[in-house]
């Protein structure tokens, strides 16, 4: 089994499994709503239900959770924080890349290729370079960038008096946020289906 900084890959995955699951759920909801036509800007809504669920928001929650829980659970230090961020960012951007490839293959825009989400890629999100960027370039780059503020949060967590964050409260709050996000995403999906019918 491969290891990173003295820990097995499965230990990292187990530590943040609920974040990884939430990333997949939010990706599926966004893509599903988009393919159902709910995310089209032409429908006159300021923000469609597909816009209400965000992979970036899940990644932000993941950064906050990992930056605090790495210390409070005794999982590791700064060097263990980076692989956690790398795994969640890689999963998210690989899925986004697959959504872009789906759009390229089918020739139809979805939420990951739509103009309003492709400021960097120019007028057309249906480009192989766009998919390549998400699959190859974004995971290490975004992980490194997010590791800096996460390390600052970890630094503050380590400086707070010992025991201040210990116990199940942090884990319970983080899981509550995850489950609330799933509940909201499910509600959005139901509303999207109702509005589409």
C-alpha positions in Angstrom: 0.0 0.0 0.0 1.5 3.4 -1.0 2.3 5.8 1.8 2.7 9.6 2.0 4.5 11.2 4.9 4.4 7.9 6.9 0.6 7.4 6.5 -1.1 5.0 4.1 -3.3 6.5 1.4 -6.3 4.7 2.8 -5.8 6.5 6.2 -6.1 9.8 4.4 -9.2 8.7 2.5 -10.8 7.3 5.7 -10.0 10.6 7.6 -11.9 12.7 5.0 -14.3 10.2 3.5 -17.4 12.2 4.2 -15.9 15.2 2.3 -15.0 13.0 -0.7 -18.5 11.5 -0.7 -20.0 15.0 -0.5 -17.9 16.2 -3.5 -19.3 13.3 -5.6 -22.9 14.0 -4.5 -22.6 17.7 -5.3 -21.0 16.9 -8.7 -23.8 14.5 -9.5 -26.5 17.0 -8.5 -25.0 19.8 -10.5 -24.5 17.7 -13.6 -27.9 16.1 -13.3 -29.7 19.4 -12.9 -27.7 20.8 -15.7 -28.5 17.9 -18.1 -32.1 18.2 -17.1 -32.0 21.8 -18.3 -32.6 23.3 -14.9 -29.3 25.4 -15.0 -30.0 27.2 -18.3 -29.7 31.0 -17.8 -32.3 31.5 -20.5 -35.0 30.4 -18.1 -35.1 33.9 -16.6 -34.1 33.0 -13.1 -31.3 34.9 -11.5 -29.8 31.7 -10.1 -31.0 28.3 -11.1 -31.1 25.4 -8.6 -28.0 24.0 -10.2 -26.2 27.1 -9.1 -27.2 26.6 -5.5 -25.0 23.6 -4.9 -21.3 24.3 -5.2 -18.3 22.0 -5.3 -16.1 25.0 -4.3 -18.2 25.4 -1.1 -17.7 21.7 -0.3 -13.9 22.2 -0.9 -13.9 25.2 1.4 -15.7 23.2 4.2 -13.1 20.4 3.6 -10.2 22.9 4.0 -11.6 24.2 7.2 -12.4 20.8 8.6 -9.0 19.3 7.7 -7.1 22.3 9.0 -8.7 22.0 12.4 -9.3 18.2 12.7 -5.7 17.3 11.7 -4.6 18.8 15.1 -7.6 18.1 17.2 -7.8 14.4 16.3 -4.1 13.9 16.4 -4.0 12.8 12.8 -0.9 14.7 11.9 0.8 18.0 11.2 1.3 20.4 8.3 2.8 17.8 6.0 -0.3 15.5 6.5 -2.6 18.4 5.7 -1.3 18.7 2.1 -2.3 15.2 1.0 -5.7 15.6 2.5 -6.2 18.8 0.4 -4.7 17.1 -2.7 -7.1 14.2 -2.5 -10.2 16.3 -2.2 -9.1 18.7 -4.9 -8.1 15.9 -7.2 -11.4 14.2 -6.9 -13.3 17.5 -7.5 -11.3 18.5 -10.5 -11.2 15.1 -12.1 -15.0 15.0 -11.9 -15.3 18.4 -13.4 -12.9 17.3 -16.1 -15.1 14.3 -16.8 -18.1 16.7 -17.0 -16.2 18.8 -19.6 -15.3 15.7 -21.6 -19.0 14.7 -21.5 -19.9 18.0 -23.0 -17.2 17.7 -25.7 -18.2 14.2 -26.7 -21.9 15.1 -26.8 -21.4 18.5 -28.3 -23.8 20.1 -25.7 -22.8 22.5 -22.9 -23.5 21.5 -19.3 -22.8 23.4 -16.1 -19.1 22.7 -16.3 -18.7 24.0 -19.9 -21.3 26.9 -19.9 -20.0 30.4 -20.7 -20.8 31.7 -17.2 -18.4 29.1 -15.7 -15.6 29.4 -18.2 -14.2 32.8 -17.8 -10.6 31.5 -18.2 -11.4 29.2 -21.2 -12.8 32.0 -23.4 -16.0 31.8 -25.4 -16.2 28.0 -25.6 -15.9 25.6 -22.6 -16.0 22.6 -24.9 -12.3 22.4 -25.4 -9.9 19.6 -24.6 -7.4 22.1 -23.1 -10.1 23.0 -20.6 -10.6 19.4 -19.5 -6.8 18.9 -19.4 -6.4 21.9 -17.1 -8.9 20.5 -14.6 -7.6 17.0 -14.7 -3.8 17.7 -14.7 -3.0 21.3 -13.8 -5.7 22.3 -11.2 -5.3 19.6 -8.5 -1.7 20.3 -7.5 -2.0 24.0 -8.1 -5.2 24.5 -6.1 -4.0 22.1 -3.4 -0.8 24.1 -2.9 -2.7 27.4 -2.9 -5.3 26.1 -0.4 -2.6 24.5 1.8 -1.3 28.0 2.7 -4.4 29.3 4.4 -5.2 25.8 5.8 -1.7 25.9 7.4 -2.5 29.2 9.0 -5.7 27.8 10.4 -3.7 24.8 11.7 -1.2 27.1 13.2 -3.9 29.0 15.1 -5.5 25.7 16.2 -2.2 24.5 17.6 -1.6 27.8 19.5 -5.1 27.7 21.2 -4.9 26.3 24.7 -4.6 22.5 24.6 -7.9 20.8 24.8 -10.0 23.7 23.6 -11.1 21.9 20.4 -10.8 18.4 21.7 -13.7 16.0 21.9 -16.4 15.2 19.4 -17.8 18.7 19.1 -15.7 19.7 16.1 -16.4 16.4 14.3 -20.1 16.6 15.1 -20.2 20.2 13.7 -18.3 19.3 10.6 -20.6 16.3 9.9 -23.7 18.5 10.6 -22.5 20.9 7.9 -22.0 18.0 5.5 -25.4 16.5 6.2 -27.1 19.9 6.0 -25.5 20.4 2.6 -26.7 17.0 1.4 -30.2 17.9 2.7 -30.2 21.2 0.9 -28.8 19.6 -2.3 -31.6 17.0 -2.1 -34.2 19.7 -1.7 -32.7 21.6 -4.6 -32.9 18.5 -6.8 -36.5 17.9 -5.8 -37.4 21.5 -6.5 -35.6 21.4 -9.8 -37.5 18.3 -10.9 -40.8 19.9 -9.8 -40.0 23.1 -11.7 -39.0 21.1 -14.8 -42.2 19.1 -14.8 
